[in-house]
Amino acid sequence: MARFLFLTWNGAGNQPPAVAIAQVLKSRGHKITFAGYENQRSYFTERDFHFVRLERSARKWRDESRERMFAVKLEAVWASPDHLDDVPRLMARERCDAAIVDCLMFGALAAAEKFKLPAAALVHSAPGALMPPNGQFEALLLDAVNQVQIQAGLAAVKTLWEVWARFPALSNSIRQLDPLASQAPQSFHYFGPMSESVSLSEGRASWLRTDNRPLVLVSFSTGPYWDQTSRILRTLEALSQCNCRAIVTSGPVEIDPKIVPDNAVVVGRAPHDEILPMAALTVTHAGHGTVIASLKYGVPLLCLPNPVADQPILASQIEALGCGASLDGDNATPAEIKAAVDRLLNDRSFTANACTLAEMISRSPGASGAALQLETLLSHETANSSAAE
């Protein structure tokens, strides 16, 4: 039995794959602790995991306007020098044997390298979509990350992939979704979708089977950092004119029931594994979690990406793979969305291409494979320690 510490933050799509791996490790008899920020506590305790705060860095977290949250996340999460103190302190206090670090917590990764802690980086998307070397996102983080590197007594890096490459990097994606997979270092491992175990609602599943029209899942970001209201409203207007039925997961967005068309239902949240086996199409912001979950079931996608992080790159990759289409997420009109929905529902080549990827995904090792990789990491560290003695 080993003790694993998961270091994480509330980035919406980054938490489910961590939970999926933790559930597998827990089922194998290992002890799990999640460490993060106060706004995550209920997420993990409701899933029956022990949760602790990253004390020093958590004090820097504050809720700001969407425009100012980037600076908060940079200081408190992505390039936090406080992680150099928080991480070794928690590893010792919780008596953990290894750490699984969210890939965007570069201060925590610096701490793991500085103190030679057994660790892996959890990359919650395709590496070449989330953080392409010399890309826009990297440019916003690189100077701050290098300040932490230097403070830790480590060398500055030219690309943030250099940081990930120093650890086993466990990706929640498949190589086909990564436009830069051929450039990935050997330490990068693609495990495919890692889905947490959830209880499905037989009542809703029964309701969905009572209508023979094609089912469209509308799933935009449920995170707090982008306002998805416009995307939902434009999509609802478009779908009201389509021969389909739709289930819309609205997340924090409140939708007036009076504007919901007769062929749609709006819910706050719904497990992907409950809806997608019956779906013919997903309309989405192109977050990696929704993309990989849809492809797992051979469901093509219409992408309306937010102009941030991995979403535009994943949307382009979906088009390149022939598994869907992409529109300007901020400006696509209801008429344009309707036309794209009709094309994707009527042209079976999109579904055929998505099913090809589904077959590849079915052979991926998933959370069980990632858990085995972590157990192997720990056994190697133990063997190396014994040899050194």
PANUDREN-723562 format. One line per 2 residues: their letters; for each residue x, y, z of N, C-alpha, C. Coordinates in steps of 0.1 Angstrom, whole numbers. Layout:
N
A> X:Y:Z:X:Y:Z:X:Y:Z | ... .
This chain:
389
MA> 8:-12:0:0:0:0:9:12:0 | 6:22:-9:13:34:-10:4:46:-8 .
RF> 10:58:-5:2:70:-3:5:80:-14 | -5:84:-22:-4:93:-33:-10:106:-30 .
LF> -3:117:-33:-8:131:-32:-11:136:-45 | -23:140:-48:-27:146:-61:-28:162:-58 .
LT> -20:169:-66:-19:183:-65:-27:189:-76 | -37:197:-73:-47:201:-83:-52:215:-81 .
WN> -60:220:-90:-67:233:-89:-80:232:-97 | -89:242:-95:-102:242:-101:-101:248:-115 .
GA> -97:239:-124:-98:243:-138:-108:236:-146 | -119:231:-139:-130:224:-145:-125:211:-151 .
GN> -121:210:-164:-118:198:-170:-106:190:-165 | -97:197:-157:-85:190:-152:-88:180:-140 .
QP> -100:182:-133:-102:174:-121:-107:160:-124 | -116:158:-134:-121:144:-136:-111:134:-139 .
PA> -101:136:-147:-91:126:-149:-83:123:-137 | -80:133:-128:-73:130:-116:-82:121:-107 .
VA> -95:124:-106:-104:115:-98:-104:101:-104 | -104:100:-117:-105:87:-123:-93:78:-119 .
IA> -81:84:-120:-69:77:-116:-69:74:-101 | -73:83:-93:-74:81:-79:-83:70:-75 .
QV> -95:69:-82:-104:59:-79:-98:45:-82 | -90:44:-92:-84:31:-95:-74:28:-84 .
LK> -65:38:-81:-55:35:-71:-61:32:-57 | -72:38:-54:-79:35:-41:-85:21:-42 .
SR> -90:17:-53:-96:3:-54:-85:-7:-53 | -72:-4:-55:-61:-13:-53:-55:-12:-40 .
GH> -61:-5:-31:-56:-4:-17:-47:7:-13 | -45:16:-22:-36:28:-19:-44:39:-12 .
KI> -37:47:-5:-43:59:2:-41:71:-7 | -52:79:-7:-52:91:-16:-55:103:-8 .
TF> -47:114:-11:-50:127:-6:-50:137:-18 | -60:145:-19:-60:156:-28:-56:169:-21 .
AG> -48:177:-27:-44:190:-22:-47:201:-32 | -53:212:-28:-56:222:-37:-61:235:-30 .
YE> -72:240:-35:-77:253:-30:-91:251:-24 | -95:261:-16:-107:259:-8:-119:256:-17 .
NQ> -120:263:-28:-132:261:-37:-133:248:-43 | -123:239:-40:-124:225:-45:-128:215:-35 .
RS> -128:219:-22:-130:209:-12:-142:200:-13 | -153:206:-16:-165:198:-17:-165:188:-29 .
YF> -158:193:-40:-157:184:-52:-151:171:-48 | -140:171:-40:-133:159:-37:-139:152:-24 .
TE> -144:159:-15:-149:152:-3:-162:145:-7 | -170:151:-16:-182:144:-20:-179:131:-28 .
RD> -167:130:-33:-163:117:-39:-155:108:-30 | -156:112:-17:-150:103:-6:-135:103:-6 .
FH> -129:115:-9:-114:116:-9:-110:126:2 | -99:123:8:-93:132:18:-88:144:11 .
FV> -91:156:16:-87:169:9:-80:178:19 | -69:184:15:-62:194:23:-58:206:14 .
RL> -57:217:21:-54:230:13:-39:231:11 | -35:237:0:-21:242:-2:-20:255:5 .
ER> -16:255:18:-19:266:27:-13:279:22 | -1:280:18:5:293:15:0:298:2 .
SA> 0:289:-8:-5:294:-22:-20:296:-21 | -28:289:-13:-42:291:-12:-46:304:-7 .
RK> -37:310:1:-40:324:6:-40:334:-5 | -33:331:-16:-32:341:-27:-45:340:-36 .
WR> -53:329:-34:-64:328:-43:-75:337:-39 | -81:344:-48:-93:353:-46:-101:353:-59 .
DE> -114:354:-57:-123:355:-68:-123:369:-74 | -120:370:-86:-120:383:-93:-129:382:-105 .
SR> -130:393:-112:-137:393:-125:-129:384:-135 | -136:379:-145:-130:370:-155:-118:376:-161 .
ER> -118:389:-163:-106:396:-169:-94:396:-160 | -96:395:-147:-85:396:-137:-81:382:-132 .
MF> -89:372:-135:-86:359:-129:-73:353:-135 | -68:357:-147:-56:352:-152:-44:355:-143 .
AV> -44:367:-138:-33:372:-129:-34:364:-116 | -46:361:-111:-47:353:-98:-42:339:-100 .
KL> -46:333:-111:-42:319:-114:-27:318:-116 | -21:328:-122:-7:328:-125:1:329:-111 .
EA> -4:337:-102:3:339:-89:1:328:-80 | -12:323:-79:-15:313:-69:-14:299:-74 .
VW> -14:296:-87:-15:283:-92:-4:279:-101 | -4:286:-113:4:282:-124:19:284:-122 .
AS> 23:295:-115:37:298:-113:39:303:-99 | 35:295:-89:34:299:-75:47:296:-68 .
PD> 55:305:-64:67:302:-56:63:296:-42 | 51:298:-38:47:292:-25:46:277:-26 .
HL> 45:271:-38:45:257:-39:58:251:-35 | 69:259:-36:82:253:-31:82:250:-17 .
DD> 73:257:-9:72:254:5:60:244:8 | 49:247:1:37:239:3:39:224:0 .
VP> 45:221:-11:45:207:-16:54:198:-7 | 67:201:-4:74:192:5:68:192:19 .
RL> 62:203:24:56:202:37:44:193:37 | 36:193:27:24:184:26:29:169:24 .
MA> 39:167:16:43:154:13:48:147:27 | 55:155:35:60:150:48:48:149:57 .
RE> 39:159:58:29:158:68:19:147:65 | 16:145:52:6:134:49:13:121:47 .
RC> 26:121:48:34:108:47:32:102:33 | 32:110:23:29:105:9:42:100:3 .
DA> 41:90:-6:52:84:-12:54:89:-26 | 44:95:-33:46:101:-46:35:111:-48 .
AI> 38:120:-57:29:131:-61:25:130:-75 | 12:133:-78:7:135:-92:3:149:-93 .
VD> 10:157:-101:9:171:-102:2:175:-115 | -8:184:-113:-15:190:-125:-4:197:-133 .
CL> -4:194:-146:6:199:-155:8:214:-155 | -2:222:-151:-1:236:-151:4:242:-138 .
MF> 6:233:-128:12:238:-115:27:237:-116 | 33:247:-123:47:246:-125:56:248:-113 .
GA> 50:256:-103:57:257:-90:58:244:-83 | 47:236:-83:47:223:-77:57:213:-84 .
LA> 57:214:-97:67:206:-104:81:210:-101 | 84:223:-100:97:227:-96:100:222:-82 .
AA> 91:222:-73:93:216:-59:97:202:-60 | 89:194:-68:92:180:-70:106:177:-75 .
EK> 110:186:-85:124:184:-90:134:188:-80 | 132:200:-73:142:205:-64:144:195:-52 .
FK> 134:189:-47:135:180:-35:135:166:-39 | 136:163:-52:138:149:-57:126:140:-52 .
LP> 114:146:-54:102:138:-49:97:129:-61 | 94:117:-58:88:108:-68:75:115:-73 .
AA> 74:118:-86:63:126:-91:60:123:-106 | 48:126:-110:44:125:-124:35:137:-127 .
AL> 35:142:-139:27:153:-143:15:148:-150 | 3:152:-146:-10:148:-152:-14:159:-162 .
VH> -13:156:-175:-16:165:-186:-30:162:-190 | -39:171:-187:-53:169:-188:-59:172:-202 .
SA> -50:172:-212:-55:174:-226:-44:168:-235 | -45:170:-248:-34:167:-257:-22:177:-255 .
PG> -10:173:-252:0:183:-249:2:193:-260 | 1:189:-272:3:198:-283:-8:208:-285 .
AL> -20:205:-279:-31:215:-280:-31:224:-267 | -28:218:-256:-28:226:-243:-17:236:-242 .
MP> -5:231:-246:7:239:-244:17:237:-255 | 14:241:-268:23:239:-278:36:248:-276 .
PN> 47:243:-278:60:250:-276:59:263:-285 | 63:274:-279:63:287:-285:50:292:-289 .
GQ> 39:287:-283:25:291:-285:21:302:-277 | 9:307:-279:4:319:-272:3:317:-257 .
FE> -2:305:-253:-4:303:-239:9:302:-232 | 19:295:-238:32:294:-232:39:308:-230 .
AL> 37:316:-240:43:330:-239:38:337:-227 | 25:335:-223:20:342:-212:25:337:-199 .
LL> 30:324:-198:34:318:-186:49:317:-184 | 57:318:-195:71:313:-195:79:322:-185 .
DA> 78:335:-186:87:343:-177:84:340:-162 | 71:339:-159:68:337:-145:73:323:-140 .
VN> 71:313:-149:76:300:-146:91:300:-144 | 98:306:-152:113:307:-151:117:314:-138 .
QV> 109:324:-133:113:330:-121:112:320:-109 | 102:311:-110:101:301:-100:112:290:-101 .
QI> 115:287:-114:126:277:-116:139:282:-110 | 142:295:-112:154:301:-107:154:302:-92 .
QA> 142:305:-86:141:306:-72:143:292:-65 | 139:282:-73:141:268:-68:156:263:-70 .
GL> 164:271:-76:178:267:-79:179:258:-91 | 169:259:-100:169:251:-112:171:260:-124 .
AA> 175:254:-135:178:262:-147:165:266:-154 | 166:278:-160:154:283:-168:152:274:-180 .
VK> 140:274:-185:137:265:-196:133:274:-208 | 134:269:-220:130:276:-232:116:273:-236 .
TL> 111:261:-232:97:258:-235:92:250:-222 | 79:251:-220:73:245:-208:73:230:-210 .
WE> 73:225:-222:74:210:-224:87:205:-217 | 97:213:-216:110:209:-209:107:205:-195 .
VW> 98:212:-188:95:209:-174:87:196:-174 | 77:194:-183:69:181:-183:78:170:-186 .
AR> 88:172:-195:96:160:-199:105:155:-188 | 107:162:-177:115:157:-166:108:147:-157 .
FP> 95:145:-160:87:136:-153:79:127:-162 | 74:115:-158:64:108:-166:52:118:-168 .
AL> 49:120:-180:37:130:-183:26:121:-188 | 15:120:-180:4:112:-182:-7:120:-189 .
SN> -10:118:-202:-20:125:-209:-33:118:-209 | -44:126:-208:-57:121:-208:-63:120:-223 .
SI> -54:120:-232:-57:121:-246:-52:109:-254 | -54:110:-267:-48:100:-277:-39:107:-287 .
RQ> -30:100:-292:-21:107:-301:-27:113:-313 | -38:107:-318:-45:113:-330:-51:127:-327 .
LD> -54:130:-315:-59:143:-312:-48:154:-310 | -36:149:-309:-25:158:-306:-18:162:-319 .
PL> -19:175:-324:-12:178:-336:3:178:-336 | 8:177:-323:23:177:-322:28:164:-316 .
AS> 20:153:-317:23:140:-311:37:135:-316 | 40:138:-329:53:133:-334:65:139:-328 .
QA> 63:151:-321:74:158:-315:74:156:-300 | 65:148:-294:64:146:-280:76:138:-275 .
PQ> 82:142:-263:93:135:-257:89:121:-253 | 98:112:-251:96:98:-248:88:97:-234 .
SF> 90:107:-226:83:106:-213:68:110:-213 | 63:114:-225:49:117:-226:42:104:-230 .
HY> 31:101:-222:24:89:-224:9:92:-226 | 3:87:-237:-11:89:-240:-20:78:-236 .
FG> -28:80:-225:-36:69:-220:-50:69:-224 | -54:79:-232:-68:80:-236:-77:85:-225 .
PM> -90:86:-227:-99:92:-217:-99:85:-204 | -98:93:-193:-99:87:-180:-112:93:-174 .
SE> -121:84:-172:-135:88:-168:-137:83:-153 | -142:93:-145:-145:88:-131:-158:80:-131 .
SV> -159:71:-121:-171:63:-120:-182:72:-114 | -194:72:-121:-205:79:-116:-218:70:-117 .
SL> -228:74:-109:-240:67:-109:-249:73:-120 | -254:65:-129:-263:70:-140:-277:71:-136 .
SE> -285:80:-142:-299:82:-139:-307:74:-148 | -313:63:-144:-321:55:-153:-334:62:-157 .
GR> -339:71:-149:-350:79:-153:-348:88:-165 | -336:95:-165:-333:104:-176:-330:95:-188 .
AS> -323:84:-186:-319:76:-198:-332:70:-204 | -342:67:-196:-355:62:-201:-362:73:-209 .
WL> -362:85:-204:-368:96:-211:-362:99:-225 | -348:97:-225:-341:100:-238:-345:90:-249 .
RT> -349:78:-245:-351:67:-254:-366:68:-260 | -374:77:-255:-388:78:-260:-390:85:-272 .
DN> -379:91:-278:-380:100:-290:-370:95:-300 | -374:92:-312:-366:86:-322:-358:96:-330 .
RP> -360:109:-328:-352:119:-336:-338:119:-331 | -328:123:-340:-314:123:-335:-312:132:-323 .
LV> -305:127:-314:-302:134:-301:-289:142:-302 | -290:155:-299:-279:164:-299:-275:167:-284 .
LV> -263:165:-280:-258:169:-267:-252:183:-269 | -257:193:-261:-251:206:-261:-243:208:-248 .
SF> -230:208:-248:-222:208:-236:-211:219:-238 | -213:230:-232:-202:241:-231:-196:240:-218 .
ST> -186:249:-216:-178:248:-204:-186:251:-192 | -184:242:-182:-191:244:-169:-182:252:-159 .
GP> -170:255:-163:-161:263:-154:-166:277:-153 | -160:284:-143:-165:298:-140:-158:309:-147 .
YW> -149:305:-157:-140:315:-162:-145:321:-176 | -154:315:-182:-159:320:-195:-175:320:-194 .
DQ> -181:331:-199:-195:332:-200:-200:325:-212 | -207:314:-210:-212:306:-222:-226:309:-226 .
TS> -232:319:-220:-246:322:-222:-249:324:-237 | -241:332:-244:-244:335:-258:-243:322:-266 .
RI> -233:314:-264:-232:301:-271:-245:292:-269 | -249:292:-257:-261:284:-254:-273:289:-261 .
LR> -275:302:-260:-287:308:-266:-287:307:-281 | -276:310:-287:-275:308:-302:-277:294:-307 .
TL> -272:285:-299:-274:270:-302:-288:266:-300 | -295:270:-290:-309:267:-288:-317:273:-299 .
EA> -315:285:-303:-323:290:-315:-320:282:-327 | -308:278:-330:-305:270:-341:-312:257:-341 .
LS> -311:250:-329:-317:237:-328:-332:237:-329 | -338:248:-325:-353:249:-326:-358:247:-340 .
QC> -349:249:-350:-353:247:-364:-348:235:-370 | -342:226:-362:-336:213:-367:-345:201:-364 .
NC> -345:191:-372:-352:179:-369:-344:170:-360 | -344:174:-347:-336:167:-337:-342:170:-324 .
RA> -337:164:-313:-340:167:-300:-327:170:-293 | -327:178:-282:-314:182:-276:-315:182:-261 .
IV> -304:178:-255:-302:180:-241:-291:190:-239 | -293:200:-231:-283:211:-229:-279:211:-215 .
TS> -266:209:-213:-260:211:-199:-256:225:-198 | -263:233:-189:-260:247:-189:-250:251:-178 .
GP> -246:242:-169:-236:246:-159:-241:257:-151 | -232:268:-149:-236:279:-140:-246:289:-147 .
VE> -249:287:-160:-257:296:-168:-272:293:-165 | -279:304:-161:-293:302:-159:-301:306:-172 .
ID> -309:296:-177:-316:298:-189:-331:299:-186 | -337:310:-191:-352:312:-189:-359:301:-196 .
PK> -367:293:-188:-375:282:-194:-384:286:-206 | -388:298:-206:-397:303:-217:-390:303:-230 .
IV> -377:304:-231:-370:304:-244:-365:291:-248 | -367:280:-240:-362:267:-244:-372:261:-254 .
PD> -368:257:-266:-377:252:-276:-383:238:-272 | -394:234:-278:-401:222:-274:-392:209:-276 .
NA> -382:210:-285:-374:198:-288:-361:198:-279 | -361:206:-269:-349:207:-261:-352:206:-246 .
VV> -343:201:-238:-344:202:-223:-331:207:-218 | -331:215:-208:-319:221:-202:-318:216:-188 .
VG> -306:210:-185:-302:206:-171:-289:212:-167 | -287:213:-154:-275:219:-149:-263:211:-153 .
RA> -263:198:-151:-252:189:-154:-258:175:-157 | -250:167:-165:-254:153:-167:-241:146:-171 .
PH> -239:134:-166:-227:126:-169:-226:123:-184 | -215:125:-190:-213:122:-204:-217:108:-207 .
DE> -213:99:-199:-215:85:-201:-230:81:-201 | -238:90:-196:-253:88:-196:-259:92:-209 .
IL> -254:102:-215:-261:108:-227:-254:103:-240 | -241:103:-240:-234:101:-253:-237:87:-260 .
PM> -240:76:-253:-243:64:-260:-255:65:-269 | -264:75:-266:-276:77:-275:-275:89:-284 .
AA> -264:96:-283:-262:109:-291:-258:107:-305 | -263:116:-314:-258:116:-328:-248:127:-330 .
LT> -248:137:-321:-239:149:-323:-237:156:-310 | -225:162:-308:-222:170:-297:-219:184:-302 .
VT> -226:194:-296:-222:208:-299:-215:213:-286 | -203:218:-288:-194:220:-276:-184:232:-278 .
HA> -179:236:-267:-168:246:-267:-154:240:-271 | -154:227:-273:-142:220:-277:-132:219:-265 .
GH> -137:219:-253:-128:215:-242:-125:200:-243 | -113:196:-239:-108:183:-241:-117:172:-235 .
GT> -122:174:-223:-130:164:-217:-143:160:-225 | -149:171:-231:-161:168:-239:-157:162:-252 .
VI> -146:167:-258:-142:161:-271:-139:147:-270 | -130:143:-260:-126:129:-259:-137:120:-255 .
AS> -147:125:-247:-158:117:-243:-167:114:-254 | -169:124:-263:-178:122:-275:-171:112:-284 .
LK> -159:114:-287:-152:104:-296:-151:90:-291 | -151:89:-278:-151:76:-272:-164:68:-276 .
YG> -175:75:-279:-187:68:-283:-190:70:-298 | -180:75:-305:-181:76:-320:-191:88:-323 .
VP> -192:98:-315:-201:109:-318:-193:121:-324 | -197:125:-336:-190:137:-342:-194:150:-334 .
LL> -186:161:-337:-187:173:-329:-188:185:-338 | -196:194:-333:-196:208:-338:-190:217:-327 .
CL> -179:223:-331:-171:230:-321:-173:245:-322 | -176:252:-311:-177:266:-310:-167:270:-299 .
PN> -154:270:-302:-144:272:-292:-144:286:-286 | -141:287:-273:-136:299:-267:-122:302:-272 .
PV> -118:314:-274:-104:317:-280:-93:315:-270 | -93:304:-262:-83:303:-252:-78:288:-251 .
AD> -67:286:-244:-61:273:-241:-61:264:-253 | -66:251:-250:-65:241:-261:-77:241:-270 .
QP> -87:249:-267:-100:248:-275:-99:251:-290 | -93:262:-294:-92:264:-309:-83:253:-316 .
IL> -73:248:-309:-64:238:-315:-72:225:-317 | -79:221:-306:-87:209:-307:-98:210:-317 .
AS> -104:221:-318:-115:223:-328:-109:221:-342 | -97:227:-345:-91:225:-358:-87:211:-360 .
QI> -83:204:-350:-79:190:-351:-91:181:-354 | -102:184:-348:-114:177:-351:-118:178:-366 .
EA> -117:190:-371:-120:192:-386:-110:184:-394 | -97:185:-391:-87:178:-398:-89:163:-399 .
LG> -94:158:-388:-97:143:-387:-110:139:-393 | -118:149:-398:-130:146:-404:-141:141:-394 .
CG> -139:145:-381:-149:140:-371:-158:151:-367 | -158:162:-374:-167:173:-371:-164:186:-378 .
AS> -170:197:-373:-168:210:-379:-165:220:-368 | -160:231:-372:-157:242:-363:-162:255:-368 .
LD> -168:263:-359:-173:277:-363:-166:287:-353 | -167:299:-357:-163:310:-348:-172:310:-335 .
GD> -167:305:-324:-175:304:-312:-181:317:-307 | -174:328:-309:-179:340:-304:-190:346:-313 .
NA> -189:343:-326:-197:351:-336:-206:343:-345 | -205:330:-344:-214:322:-353:-228:325:-351 .
TP> -236:327:-362:-250:330:-360:-258:317:-359 | -271:318:-354:-279:306:-353:-281:300:-366 .
AE> -282:308:-377:-283:302:-391:-271:293:-394 | -259:298:-391:-247:291:-394:-246:278:-385 .
IK> -250:279:-373:-250:267:-364:-260:257:-369 | -272:261:-373:-282:252:-379:-276:245:-391 .
AA> -270:253:-400:-265:246:-412:-254:236:-409 | -246:239:-400:-235:230:-396:-241:217:-389 .
VD> -251:219:-381:-258:208:-374:-264:199:-385 | -272:204:-394:-278:196:-405:-268:189:-413 .
RL> -257:195:-416:-246:188:-424:-240:177:-416 | -237:179:-404:-231:168:-396:-241:157:-393 .
LN> -254:159:-392:-263:149:-389:-266:141:-402 | -265:147:-414:-269:141:-426:-258:134:-434 .
DR> -245:139:-431:-234:133:-438:-228:123:-429 | -230:110:-432:-225:99:-423:-210:98:-423 .
SF> -203:104:-431:-188:103:-431:-183:108:-418 | -189:118:-412:-184:124:-399:-185:113:-388 .
TA> -197:107:-388:-199:96:-378:-189:84:-380 | -187:81:-393:-178:70:-396:-164:73:-391 .
NA> -159:85:-393:-146:89:-389:-145:89:-374 | -156:94:-367:-156:94:-353:-156:80:-347 .
CT> -163:71:-354:-163:57:-349:-149:50:-351 | -142:54:-361:-128:49:-363:-119:53:-351 .
LA> -121:66:-346:-113:70:-335:-118:63:-322 | -132:61:-321:-137:53:-310:-131:40:-309 .
EM> -128:33:-320:-122:20:-319:-107:21:-314 | -100:32:-318:-87:34:-313:-87:37:-298 .
IS> -97:45:-294:-98:48:-280:-101:36:-271 | -109:27:-277:-113:15:-269:-101:6:-266 .
RS> -90:8:-273:-78:0:-271:-68:8:-262 | -71:20:-258:-62:28:-249:-63:23:-235 .
PG> -52:25:-227:-52:19:-214:-60:27:-203 | -63:40:-206:-72:47:-197:-66:49:-183 .
AS> -75:51:-173:-71:53:-159:-64:41:-153 | -68:29:-157:-61:17:-151:-46:17:-156 .
GA> -44:20:-168:-30:21:-173:-22:32:-166 | -28:43:-164:-21:54:-157:-18:50:-143 .
AL> -27:43:-136:-25:39:-122:-13:29:-122 | -13:20:-132:-2:10:-132:11:18:-135 .
QL> 11:28:-143:23:36:-145:28:42:-132 | 19:47:-124:23:53:-111:28:43:-102 .
ET> 22:31:-101:28:21:-93:42:17:-97 | 44:16:-110:57:13:-116:67:23:-112 .
LL> 63:36:-113:72:47:-109:76:46:-95 | 67:42:-86:70:41:-72:79:29:-69 .
SH> 77:18:-76:85:7:-74:99:9:-79 | 101:17:-90:114:20:-95:121:29:-85 .
ET> 114:39:-79:120:48:-69:124:40:-57 | 116:31:-53:120:22:-41:132:14:-44 .
AN> 133:8:-56:144:0:-60:157:9:-60 | 156:21:-66:167:30:-67:172:34:-53 .
SS> 163:37:-44:167:40:-30:174:29:-23 | 169:17:-25:175:5:-19:189:3:-24 .
AA> 191:5:-38:204:3:-44:214:14:-39 | 209:26:-37:218:37:-32:222:35:-18 .
E> 214:28:-10:218:25:4:228:14:4 .
